[in-house]
Amino acid sequence: MPFPKRPFADKLIHALIGLVLMGGITSSGLAVIETYEFSDPAHESRYQDMIAQLRCLVCQNQNLADSNAELAKDLRAKTYEMINAGASDEDIADFMIARYGDFVLYKPPLRLRTTLLWGGPFALLLIALIVFFFTVQRSRVPKDIEGVDREAAARLLDKKS
């Protein structure tokens, strides 16, 4: 049985596909590529390492290198400026921490105030294991069944067979 022709639906589908494709083409054309000139390849390498280690505070699941947020662009520019001014990696990290807190680092240092960041996942895992253990213990059938229950179970089994 052949499918009925639906010219309006076909045109609508083609128009939607065209809009999606045009949106993809124009959105990639809007992406801005930042180019920074470095006097030394070691500075460029340090820059790439630093923006990979710093978290975008807007996106939170991306580092500065991957984010297109305005704040990420500003932080990349500040990192570039500090590297060209001769700041060490520790100076850049300290500046970012002083301004935005330990959360700006993908690997925050182990300090008293960051123990929850480091120990939290292990504490949650321990709590989950304890809950699981007690749940399994409660759901087990007692091994010793009283004689009355055993007889009732035997009668039920005999009736079915």
SULRASUL-V504897 format. One line per field, one symbol per residue. ss: DSSP state (@ for helix, = for strand, . for the rest). psi: psi as a letter, one per 20 degrees, with the letter a starting at -180 (. if undefined). A space follows every 10 residues. Layout:
# SULRASUL-V504897
ss->???
psi->???
This chain:
# SULRASUL-V504897
ss->......@@@@ @@@@@@@@@@ @@@@@@@@@@ .......... @@@@@@@@@@ @@@==..... ..=......@ @@@@@@@@@@ @@@@....@@ @@@@@@@@@@ .@@@=..... .@@@@@@@@@ @@@@@@@@@@ @@@@@@@@@. ......@@@@ @@@@@@@@@@ .
psi->oqqqpnhghg hgghgggggg ghghghhhhi ppoppppphp hhgggggggg ihipqpighi jqrhhiqjqg hhgghgghgg ghghijqrhh ggghggghhi rhhiphnqqo rgijhhghig hhghgggghg ggghggghiq pqhopqhghg ghggghhhhh .
